[in-house]
Amino acid sequence: MTSTKYGRLWVPLIAGIGGTAISLSVGLGQHHWEAIPIGELVTLLAVVVLFGVSTQDSDVGAVLAHHSDERQELVRLKASRASAIVAVAGSVIACVIAASLDATYWPYEAIYISSGLAYLVSIRVYGAL
């Protein structure tokens, strides 16, 4: 069984930081000032929900609070794998579409190339290669 000190606070904290960054970048970068308070309200709601779920005595709460057993770690590993596959496949599809429309496609290439490199490095670091 794994445990982290203040484990149930990490997921809401990261969600709060990410939501604030997104709402500020949309509001300031695209001059949609009304998006900042709306984005912050949605971020606050997400943080409260995530904190509430992480305090529950359930599988989802245990995974979010970082005090899960081996079976829940396997679920987390499979979910991470599935999300990585979807992200890489989406970036490859976006790259192909952008190239066919003669648009800029290097950001999509950077996403799937860096994902592949991160996969190879993590295999090396964790000892399977």
C-alpha positions in Angstrom: 0.0 0.0 0.0 1.4 3.4 -1.0 0.9 6.6 0.9 1.9 10.2 0.5 1.9 12.9 3.1 -1.0 15.2 2.4 -1.9 13.0 -0.6 -5.5 14.1 -0.9 -4.4 17.7 -1.4 -2.2 17.2 -4.5 -4.9 16.5 -7.1 -7.0 19.5 -6.1 -3.9 21.7 -5.9 -2.8 20.7 -9.4 -6.3 21.2 -10.7 -6.4 24.6 -9.2 -3.1 25.7 -10.6 -4.0 24.3 -14.1 -7.4 25.9 -14.1 -6.1 29.2 -13.1 -3.4 29.1 -15.8 -6.0 28.2 -18.4 -8.4 30.9 -17.4 -5.7 33.6 -17.2 -4.2 32.6 -20.6 -7.6 32.7 -22.3 -8.6 36.0 -20.6 -5.3 37.8 -21.0 -4.0 36.3 -24.2 -7.2 36.6 -26.2 -8.6 39.7 -24.4 -11.7 37.9 -23.2 -11.7 39.5 -19.7 -15.1 38.0 -18.9 -13.6 34.5 -19.2 -11.3 35.0 -16.2 -14.0 35.0 -13.4 -16.0 32.3 -15.2 -12.9 30.1 -15.6 -12.0 30.7 -11.9 -15.5 29.8 -10.8 -15.3 26.5 -12.8 -11.8 25.9 -11.4 -13.0 26.4 -7.8 -15.9 24.1 -8.4 -13.6 21.4 -9.8 -11.2 21.8 -6.9 -14.0 21.4 -4.4 -15.4 18.3 -6.2 -12.0 16.7 -6.4 -11.2 17.4 -2.7 -14.6 16.0 -1.8 -14.1 12.8 -3.8 -10.6 12.3 -2.5 -11.9 12.3 1.1 -14.4 9.5 0.4 -13.7 5.9 1.3 -13.9 4.5 -2.2 -11.6 3.3 -5.0 -11.7 6.7 -6.8 -11.1 8.5 -3.5 -8.2 6.2 -2.7 -6.6 6.7 -6.1 -7.0 10.5 -6.0 -5.7 10.7 -2.4 -2.6 8.5 -3.3 -3.3 5.8 -0.7 -4.2 3.0 -3.0 -3.4 -0.7 -3.0 -1.9 -2.7 -5.9 -5.2 -3.2 -7.7 -5.9 0.5 -7.7 -2.4 1.2 -8.9 -3.0 -1.1 -11.8 -6.2 0.7 -12.6 -4.2 4.0 -12.5 -1.5 2.6 -14.8 -4.1 1.3 -17.3 -5.9 4.7 -17.3 -2.6 6.5 -17.8 -1.8 4.2 -20.7 -5.2 4.7 -22.4 -5.0 8.5 -22.0 -1.4 8.6 -23.5 -2.6 6.5 -26.5 -5.5 8.8 -27.1 -3.3 11.9 -26.8 -0.6 10.6 -29.1 -3.2 9.4 -31.6 -4.9 12.7 -31.5 -1.7 14.6 -32.1 -0.8 12.3 -35.1 -4.3 12.9 -36.6 -4.0 16.6 -36.0 -0.6 16.6 -37.7 -1.9 14.8 -40.7 -4.9 17.2 -41.0 -2.7 20.3 -40.6 -0.2 19.0 -43.2 -3.0 18.2 -45.7 -4.4 21.8 -45.2 -0.9 23.3 -45.6 -1.0 24.7 -42.1 1.6 24.7 -39.4 2.0 21.1 -38.2 5.3 21.2 -36.1 3.5 21.6 -32.8 1.6 18.3 -33.3 4.9 16.6 -34.3 6.5 18.0 -31.2 3.7 16.5 -29.0 4.0 12.9 -30.4 7.8 13.0 -30.7 8.2 14.2 -27.1 5.7 11.6 -26.0 7.6 8.8 -27.7 10.9 10.0 -26.2 9.4 10.3 -22.7 8.2 6.7 -23.1 11.6 5.4 -24.1 13.4 7.4 -21.3 10.9 6.2 -18.7 11.4 2.6 -19.8 15.2 3.1 -19.4 14.9 4.9 -16.1 12.5 2.3 -14.6 14.8 -0.6 -15.7 12.9 -2.5 -18.4 15.3 -1.6 -21.3 
